Structures are given as structure tokens and as C-alpha cells.
Amino acid sequence: MQVPIAAGPHQTYLTTDELSALIKYDSRTIRDRLKDSVLIEGRHYIRPFGGRKTLYIWEHIQEDMARHSQVMSSGIPMTNGGALRG
């Protein structure tokens, strides 16, 4: 595995294989199921220089995974804005 490329003081760019190793999802799953549905271009990944290569922004992915986990653990969301807790 290659060393992640630091991009500025707060961003680490990862290839699909590097991201796969960190979040324990298969590279194919990231490309086929997560990219463009859960992972959004400009927020979670970029395509530098207009090319085909995709680089994922690790800090944004970490932040959004943690945020989603907190929302999911706080109960089942209800239409009135509340949550059903078990």
C-alpha cells in the first residue's frame, strides 16, 4: 500500500485501494455501490486534472461516517423530526 498523499494541512488523498484497506470495503464495492450514492464528488472525492483517476478525501469520509453513525444510533427518525428510541 502506498503512503497517502497529504493535501494541505487537513486533507489526505487516498486511492480506491487505500480507502478500501482503511474502511474494510472491497474496492469494487466502493467504485460500484458507494461512489456517487454515498460518496459525493467534490465532498468525498475528486478527479484531479479532469482525469479518470479518483482520489478520496479521507478526513471528509471519516467525518461523514461518524456523523451517520451518530444519527443511526440516536433512534429511528420520525417524520415529525423526533426519533423512536428502543
C-alpha positions, 0 to 999 in steps of 0.5 A: 500500500502506498503512503497517502498523499497529504493535501494541505494541512487537513486533507489526505488523498487516498486511492480506491485501494487505500480507502478500501484497506482503511474502511474494510470495503472491497474496492469494487464495492466502493467504485460500484455501490458507494461512489456517487450514492454515498460518496459525493464528488467534490465532498468525498472525492475528486478527479484531479486534472479532469482525469479518470483517476479518483482520489478520496478525501479521507478526513471528509469520509471519516467525518461523514461516517461518524456523523451517520453513525451518530444519527443511526444510533440516536433512534429511528427518525420520525417524520415529525423530526423526533426519533423512536428510541428502543 
